[in-house]
Amino acid sequence: MDTIKLEIDLKGMRIAVMNALSERNGEISGMVRAELDRVMTAENLRAIVESQVATAVRAAISDSIAAYFKYGRGAEEIRTVAHARLDVILGAVGE
């Protein structure tokens, strides 16, 4: 089987990319500023904040429900029912 040797000069590529970006820094900064001005309107920001708040609230509620069934009264109830069922099943096996 033939082996193909591939050498990549990543350091040289990195330097070339950094130089190209430096040369166009002003142009890139202008493009970024223009896009931020276009997107960061009061309406867009309000929509983003509302979406993030809704996501955070849903996650917090989900975490609370999970904790209830893992550590709280829900866990106690599950444990009680599971133990009772195991007593029946294991009792039947031992008979």
C-alpha positions as CSV (number, residue, x, y, z in Angstrom):
1,M,0.0,0.0,0.0
2,D,1.4,3.4,-1.0
3,T,1.6,6.1,1.7
4,I,0.9,9.7,0.9
5,K,2.9,12.2,2.9
6,L,1.1,15.5,3.4
7,E,2.9,18.4,5.1
8,I,1.0,21.5,6.0
9,D,2.7,24.7,7.1
10,L,0.1,25.8,9.6
11,K,2.3,28.4,11.1
12,G,2.8,30.0,7.7
13,M,-0.9,29.8,7.0
14,R,-1.8,31.4,10.3
15,I,0.6,34.3,9.7
16,A,-0.8,34.8,6.2
17,V,-4.4,34.9,7.5
18,M,-3.4,37.3,10.3
19,N,-1.6,39.6,7.9
20,A,-4.6,39.6,5.5
21,L,-7.0,40.4,8.4
22,S,-4.7,43.1,9.7
23,E,-4.6,44.7,6.2
24,R,-8.4,44.8,6.1
25,N,-9.0,45.5,9.7
26,G,-10.7,48.9,9.1
27,E,-13.0,47.4,6.4
28,I,-13.9,44.5,8.7
29,S,-14.6,46.8,11.6
30,G,-16.8,48.9,9.5
31,M,-18.7,45.8,8.3
32,V,-19.2,44.7,11.9
33,R,-20.4,48.1,13.1
34,A,-22.8,48.3,10.2
35,E,-24.2,44.9,11.0
36,L,-24.5,45.7,14.7
37,D,-26.4,48.9,13.8
38,R,-28.7,47.0,11.5
39,V,-29.5,44.2,14.0
40,M,-29.4,46.0,17.4
41,T,-32.7,47.8,17.2
42,A,-34.9,48.1,20.2
43,E,-37.4,45.6,18.6
44,N,-34.7,43.0,17.9
45,L,-33.1,43.3,21.3
46,R,-36.5,43.0,23.0
47,A,-37.3,39.9,21.0
48,I,-33.9,38.3,21.9
49,V,-34.3,39.1,25.6
50,E,-37.9,37.8,25.6
51,S,-36.7,34.6,23.9
52,Q,-33.8,34.1,26.3
53,V,-36.0,34.8,29.4
54,A,-38.6,32.2,28.1
55,T,-35.8,29.7,27.6
56,A,-34.3,30.3,31.0
57,V,-37.7,30.1,32.7
58,R,-38.5,26.8,31.0
59,A,-35.1,25.4,32.0
60,A,-35.5,26.5,35.6
61,I,-39.0,24.9,35.8
62,S,-37.7,21.7,34.2
63,D,-34.8,21.6,36.7
64,S,-37.2,22.1,39.6
65,I,-39.5,19.3,38.4
66,A,-36.5,17.0,38.0
67,A,-35.3,17.9,41.5
68,Y,-38.8,17.2,42.9
69,F,-38.8,13.7,41.5
70,K,-35.1,13.1,42.3
71,Y,-34.8,14.6,45.8
72,G,-38.3,15.8,47.0
73,R,-41.7,14.4,47.8
74,G,-41.9,12.9,44.3
75,A,-38.8,10.8,45.0
76,E,-40.3,9.7,48.3
77,E,-43.5,8.5,46.6
78,I,-41.6,6.7,43.8
79,R,-39.4,5.0,46.4
80,T,-42.5,4.0,48.5
81,V,-44.2,2.5,45.4
82,A,-41.1,0.8,44.2
83,H,-40.3,-0.7,47.6
84,A,-43.9,-2.0,47.8
85,R,-43.7,-3.6,44.4
86,L,-40.3,-5.1,45.1
87,D,-41.7,-6.6,48.3
88,V,-44.5,-8.2,46.3
89,I,-42.3,-9.4,43.5
90,L,-39.4,-10.6,45.7
91,G,-41.9,-12.1,48.2
92,A,-43.4,-14.1,45.4
93,V,-40.1,-15.3,44.2
94,G,-39.1,-16.5,47.8
95,E,-42.3,-18.5,48.2
